Amino acid sequence: MDKIRVLISDDNKDFCEILKEFLSAQEDMEIVGIANDGVEALELISALEPEIVILDVIMPNLDGI
């Protein structure tokens, strides 16, 4: 079974770590990357092509909207 590829994007590093631990424990999900600002999120989305992006709306450099 293929795992769902997930990218987490949030400037709160503690929240990212908690979310990563939780989602990594799910058998059908794989964390492919973590971005801590909007610019990094765009770069990782383009490079990694995740199926799901968990995106914070208010982030440094570029917001989630």
TATA-V726115 format. One record per helix or strand. SS is the DSSP state (A for helix, B for strand). FROM is the first residue (numbers start at 1). TO is the last residue. If there is no record, write none. Layout:
SS:FROM:TO ; SS:FROM:TO
This chain:
B:4:9 ; A:13:24 ; B:29:35 ; A:38:48 ; B:52:55
